[in-house]
Amino acid sequence: MIIPNGHILLSLAGGGAQVDPATGYAQPETTAWGEPIPCQWRAVRQHSQGVVRGEHFTLARFDILIEADRGGLLDSDRLMLRRADGGEVGEFPIIAVEHLRAVRQLRITV
């Protein structure tokens, strides 16, 4: 059993960028998100001290726990992490998924 402190939304498979028939230019791809899945997440590492050519960036790694019965939903390669109050933490690629059999949970590393 997890104690939820947020939700994840998995990206749905898209058809890729569409071409505008009038101009022939590619239109930006839009990402569709699935239903919110309750999760417990924590920041493993997060710091905002990175600078490249004057641009600041944040390095972060999160561990996310969800109930194992939601495991069939992990066909996605990206997810959006939200706090319990609905605020967005970020959109991340899924690095690893580990099945924790003893507690019937999945640990997702992003």
Secondary structure, DSSP 8 states (H G I E B T S, - for coil): ----SEEEEEB-------B-TTT--B------B---EEEEEEEEEEEEEEEETTEEEEEEEEEEEEEGGGGGG---SEEEEEETTS-EEEEEE--EEEEEGGGTEEEEE-
